Amino acid sequence: MFSGKKIRLGVLTLILAIGIILGGCSPHSEHNEKQSSEPIKVVTSTDFYGEVAKAVVGNKGTVSAIINKPSMDPHDYEPTPNVAKEVHGADVVVANGVGYDTWMNKLADGGNDTYIKVGNDLLGKKDGDNPHLWYLPSTMPILANALAKQFAKRQPKNKKYFKNNAEKYIKSLSGINDEIQKIKKMSLKINQKQVYVSEPVFDYAINTLGFKVANKSFEMAVENQSDPAPKTISKMQDGLKKHKVAFFVFNKQVDSKTVNNLMDVAKKNNVPVLPVTETLPANEDYAEWMTNQYRQLAKILH
């Protein structure tokens, strides 16, 4: 009475077993397996973001940066067909966002699986905010951790590897924080906390150090490629002569007659002047770049 039922159950069990085996060999499964074993292709808009990606992905992928020379201007960059093809074929694309490298938007929308805009997606910034996010001490650690999670989605078996790489990279930035803390202690003895800048490149760092930009209208005019009002320039000259600011910051990659004249006034009146750059200098990594600038500031404030 039960023998036929046993046979039918046996056949059903066999069919289910075959289905499971075949399911394991399905195209979807093969795709996932292939995806998790193939090197992760990463393209970043700038070399300092590329540095973070390289540190985290390690030997499990490749990274290329589009803006990779100090002389290249991220604002005015025009992608070539080869660059467009490279971005289109990437698994992960990293851009600064907040209106800084807008040329990446059209390229990244072409076909990559993941497009990360550091400012918009990771830092809660919006278009129009100060785009020089790499001068914010928290940016690189946040990006490193975000990339570790993103890479782990593509290669789950290497999750711990990516996480460890991110932690190692973040630890390598500790020297930057050491310099920041030194200047913070120095600032406690400085009565004047206001600072003049040629443009908003170093603003995040200035705020982190406990100082405040006192010539917002001037820096925004320069940032928007317009001429600062004569009244604004006159006020800055007076401020430098009367030592109303702790120091003057200028972007040494930009040659401006107006800024040069203000620098002359600063130097004649013994106001410390700090040169900074918007792009990564040749033969330096991110930690060296930041550390050198903070050390220079500590030196001129001493």
N, C-alpha and C positions, 0 to 999 in steps of 0.2 A: 504493500500500500504506500509505503514511503520511499520505495526505490526510485520511482519515476521522478518524484519531487527532488530527490538527491541529485539525479542526473541533470535535471533542469537547473538546479542551483549551481551545480558544478560548471555547466556551460556558461551560465550568467556570470559566475565569478571569473572565468577565463576571459570572457568578453570585456569585463570591467578592467581586468588586469592589463589586457592588450591596449585598452583605451588610455589607461594611465601612462603606459610606456610610450605610446604614440604621442600623447599630450606633452610628455617631457621632451619630445623631439620636434615639437611644433615650431614653425617659423618664428613665433613670438619669443619662445624660449631661446632659440638659436640667436635671435637678435640681441636679447639681453646678455647672453653669454659673450657674444662678440663685442658688444658695447663695453662690458666690464673688463675685457682683456685688452682692448685697443688703447693706445696712448691717448691721453686727453689733449686736445689741441686748444690752446688758449691764445687769444689776441687781446692786447691791452692798448689803450690809446697813448699812454705815456710809459717811459722806461721805469719810473719809480714804482708804478703799479705792476709793471712787468716783473720787477724784482721780487715783490711779495708773492706773485703767482709762481715764479720759479722756485722760490724757497719752499712753498707749500706743496706743489705738485711733485717736486723732486724728480726722480727718474721714471715716474709714471706718466709723463706727458711732455709736451713741448710748449714753449712760450715765445711769442714774438711781440715786440713793442713797435708801434708805428712812429711815435715821436721819440726818437732815440739819439738825438744829438742836441747839444745846448743851443745851437744856432737855429733849430726848427721852432717856429712859432705855432703853438697849439691852436691859437685863435684863428689864424688865417690859413691853416693847412688845407690843401686840396688833395684828396685821395686820388691815387692812380688806379687804373683798372686792375693792376696786380694786387694792390692793397684791398680793393673791393672783393676780389676773388678770395683772398686770404681770410678776410673777415667772414665772408659767406660760408666758408668751409670750416669755421671754428666751432668747437663744442661749447666753449665759454668765452664771452667777450666782456671785457671790463673797461668802462669809461668813467670819467670824472663826474659827468652830469652837471646839473644846475646851470646849463647854458654855456659851459666852458668848451666842450668838444662836440658841438651839435652835429658836425659832419659825420660822426659815428652813428647817429640814429638811423639814417637811411641805409647804411651799410649793414648794420646789425639786424635790421628787420628782414633782411634777405633770406635767412635760413638757419642761423645758429639756434641751438636749443635754449641757451641761457644768455641773457644780456643783463649785466649788472651795472647800474649807474650808482657809483659810490655815494654821491651826495643825496640823491633822491631816494634810493632803495635802502641804504644802510644807515645814513645819518639823519634822516628826516628833514633834509634841506629841500628847498624849492627853487625853481628857476628865478634868477634875480638876486639870490643870496650870494655872498662872497664865495667865489668858486675855488679859491686857493686852499682847498681842504687838506692838503698834505702838510700844512703848517699847524694843523690841529693835532695834538699829540695822540688823541684816541683813534684817529683815522686808520692808520696801518694795522694796529692790533685788531680792530673790528673787521677790516677787510680780510686779514689772514684767517680769522676764525670762520668768516662767511665762506671763503673759498674752500676751506677744509671740509665744510659741510656739503658744499656744492660738488666737490670732487668725489666725496664719499657716495653721493647719489649715483654717480656714473660707475664707480668702482667700489662697491660695498665691502669687498674683502680687504681693501686697503684703507678703511676708515681710520684705524688707529695710526697708521703710517702718516696720513695727512694731518691728523690732529697733533701728533708729536712734532711734525715739521712746523706747524703753525706756532706751537708753543716755543719751539726752539728759536724761530724767527723773532717772535715777540720779545723773548729774553735778550736777543741781540740788540734790541733798541733801548735797553735799560740805561745805557750811557747818556742818551738824550735826556731822559728824565732827571738824571743826576745833575746835568748842566742847568736844567730848568730850575731845579730846587736851589741851586747855588745862587742863581740870579734873583730868585724870589726872596732869599734871605738878604741879599744885597739891597733889594728894592725897599726893604723895611727901613733902611737908613737914608733913603733918598726922599726928600720932602716933595719934590716935583714929580708927579706921576703922569703928566701929560706928555705926549709924543707927537712929532710931526712925521708924516710919511709922504713919499712921492706918489704912491699908489697902494691899493689894498693887498699887496702880495703877502706881507708879514703880519697882517692884522690879527689873525687867530693866535699867533705866537705872542703878540703884544698883550692881548687880553689874558692869555694864560699866565703870563709873567706878572700880572698885576698892574699893568700900565693901561693908558687909555689914549686912543687916537683923538687928537684935538683939531684936526683939519679935514673933516669928513667931506666938505664941499669941494675942496681941492682934489683929494684923491679920487672922488667919483667923477670929476670932470676929466681927469687924466685917463681913468679907466674907460670912460665913454668916448675917448679920443676927441675931446673938445677943449677949448682954452679956458683955464681957470679965470674967474673974474679978477680984474686988477685990484679990487678992494680986498679980495681973499689973499692975494699974493702980498700985498702991503701989510696986512695983519700978521702974516707968517713972518715976514722980515722983522717986524717989530717984536714979535714973540721970541725970535732967535736972539735979537740984540739984548732983550731984557731977561733972557734965560727963563722963559716961561715953560720950556719943555726940557725933559730929561735927556733926550737924544733925537736925532733925525735919521729916519730910515729911507734908503733909496734903492731902487732896482737898477743895478749896474748894467743890466742888459739893454736898457733903454737910454738913448741919448736925447736929452731935452735941454734946451737952452735955459728955460725957466727953472728947471730943477737944478741945473749946474750953478745958476746964479744964487739960488737958495743955499746950496751946499757951501758956496764961497762965503756967504754971510755967516753960516753956522761955524765954519772953521775959523773965521776971523774973530768970532766971539766965543771961541773955545767950547762950542756945543758939540758933544760927541756925535760922530756920523757913522752909521752902520750900513755897509753895502750888503745887499742880499740878491739872490737870483730866483727867477720863476721856474727855471728848468734845472734838471740835475747836471752839475758840472761834469766835465769829462774826467774819467779815472777816479770817480768817487761813487760810493754806494749811498743809499739814503741816510743811513746812520751817520756816516762821515760828513755828509753834506749838512745835516741839521746840527750835529755836534760842533762842527767848525764855526758855524754862524753864531751859535750860542756862546761859544768860547770867545769869539771876537767881541760880542756884546759885553760879556763879563769883563773883558780886558779894557774896553773903552770907558766902562762905568767905574772901574776900580779907582 
